[in-house]
Amino acid sequence: MASEPDPDADVPYGEDLQSPEGARAWADAADRKRPHRFPIRLAIVERIKALPDGARVLELGSGPGLLAEQVLSQCSALGTYTLFDFSEPMVAMSRQRTARFAAAQFVVGDFRTRSWAIRVPGPWDAVVSTQAVHEVRHKRHVPALYRDIVEILAPSGLFLVGDRTPEDDSPRSTALFMTADEQLSALRGAGFIDVRLVTSGDALALCEARTPPAGSLTRD
Ligand SMILES: C[S@@+](CC[C@H](N)C(=O)[O-])C[C@H]1O[C@@H](n2cnc3c(N)ncnc32)[C@H](O)[C@@H]1O
């Protein structure tokens, strides 16, 4: 008799984003497949624009650099915009796309390792991410990732996370992707405040959250 799949098991990769072909194919199709990526990028740009001059921004799972290019071209006063990704071909594409911006920096690293944050210690004024958090390969790992992000953000630091939501109730989909409500509770559980849904569509949801202000009792 076939055994039931383990709902807590990590979900195997469906595509190889670390190969040049896989990275290119994903980059070519992403915006066409999910047009709601455009309003999500716009909403992120608007919020990064409101940061003080010299702000430091980290992008997790930055891929081909589409968000980085849009932010950097519209937020010229940023101090640093650091792109973090584990795929060399993705980083190569993003380097090319952002070559004209002095603020762009690159770190090749894996946020599934426990020590990933040591590579990008901050403090960051903002951390942003689109369609990458589910790459921890099971939603049960997300709270630990969010606790790491709380630690590297400055007090009152901004976290903007856009990620996939489940398109169906298959075991794969519900293990890998969080509903918007699950996102909001993972953020609150990790210690974020002012947590809210910004926009959703095309099985994507963008949430925003802040770390507590300096001296706040909830940040210990
Ligand atoms: C689906 S793509 C999204 C790319 C980009 N954020 C966007 O929306 O255009 C996911 C990205 O996360 C990266 N990634 C996946 N797992 C990762 C990990 N464990 N550590 C760092 N980056 C990872 C992939 O290489 C890829 O660039």
The ligand as an SDF file (V2000), in Angstrom:
LIG
                    3D

 27 29  0  0  0  0  0  0  0  0999 V2000
   11.2480   32.5840   -8.3600 C   0  0  0  0  0  0  0  0  0  0  0  0
   12.7340   33.5020   -8.3980 S   0  0  0  0  0  0  0  0  0  0  0  0
   12.2710   35.1730   -8.0020 C   0  0  0  0  0  0  0  0  0  0  0  0
   13.2860   36.1680   -8.4480 C   0  0  0  0  0  0  0  0  0  0  0  0
   12.9800   37.6420   -8.1310 C   0  0  0  0  0  0  0  0  0  0  0  0
   12.7920   37.8460   -6.7370 N   0  0  0  0  0  0  0  0  0  0  0  0
   11.7870   38.1280   -8.8850 C   0  0  0  0  0  0  0  0  0  0  0  0
   10.6750   38.1330   -8.3400 O   0  0  0  0  0  0  0  0  0  0  0  0
   11.9370   38.5260  -10.0650 O   0  0  0  0  0  0  0  0  0  0  0  0
   13.4430   32.9790   -6.8480 C   0  0  0  0  0  0  0  0  0  0  0  0
   14.8470   33.4740   -6.6480 C   0  0  0  0  0  0  0  0  0  0  0  0
   15.2970   33.0550   -5.3720 O   0  0  0  0  0  0  0  0  0  0  0  0
   16.5780   32.4760   -5.5040 C   0  0  0  0  0  0  0  0  0  0  0  0
   16.7280   31.4760   -4.4440 N   0  0  0  0  0  0  0  0  0  0  0  0
   16.0690   30.2940   -4.3510 C   0  0  0  0  0  0  0  0  0  0  0  0
   16.4470   29.6340   -3.2410 N   0  0  0  0  0  0  0  0  0  0  0  0
   17.3550   30.4290   -2.6420 C   0  0  0  0  0  0  0  0  0  0  0  0
   18.1060   30.2840   -1.4500 C   0  0  0  0  0  0  0  0  0  0  0  0
   17.9720   29.1980   -0.6890 N   0  0  0  0  0  0  0  0  0  0  0  0
   18.9540   31.2700   -1.1040 N   0  0  0  0  0  0  0  0  0  0  0  0
   19.0950   32.3850   -1.8960 C   0  0  0  0  0  0  0  0  0  0  0  0
   18.3980   32.5670   -3.0380 N   0  0  0  0  0  0  0  0  0  0  0  0
   17.5340   31.6010   -3.4040 C   0  0  0  0  0  0  0  0  0  0  0  0
   16.6140   31.8750   -6.8950 C   0  0  0  0  0  0  0  0  0  0  0  0
   17.9300   31.7160   -7.3790 O   0  0  0  0  0  0  0  0  0  0  0  0
   15.8350   32.9220   -7.6740 C   0  0  0  0  0  0  0  0  0  0  0  0
   16.6580   33.9290   -8.1400 O   0  0  0  0  0  0  0  0  0  0  0  0
  1  2  1  0
  2  3  1  0
  2 10  1  0
  3  4  1  0
  4  5  1  0
  5  6  1  0
  5  7  1  0
  7  8  2  0
  7  9  1  0
 10 11  1  0
 11 12  1  0
 11 26  1  0
 12 13  1  0
 13 14  1  0
 13 24  1  0
 14 15  1  0
 14 23  1  0
 15 16  2  0
 16 17  1  0
 17 18  1  0
 17 23  2  0
 18 19  1  0
 18 20  2  0
 20 21  1  0
 21 22  2  0
 22 23  1  0
 24 25  1  0
 24 26  1  0
 26 27  1  0
M  CHG  2   2   1   9  -1
M  END
$$$$
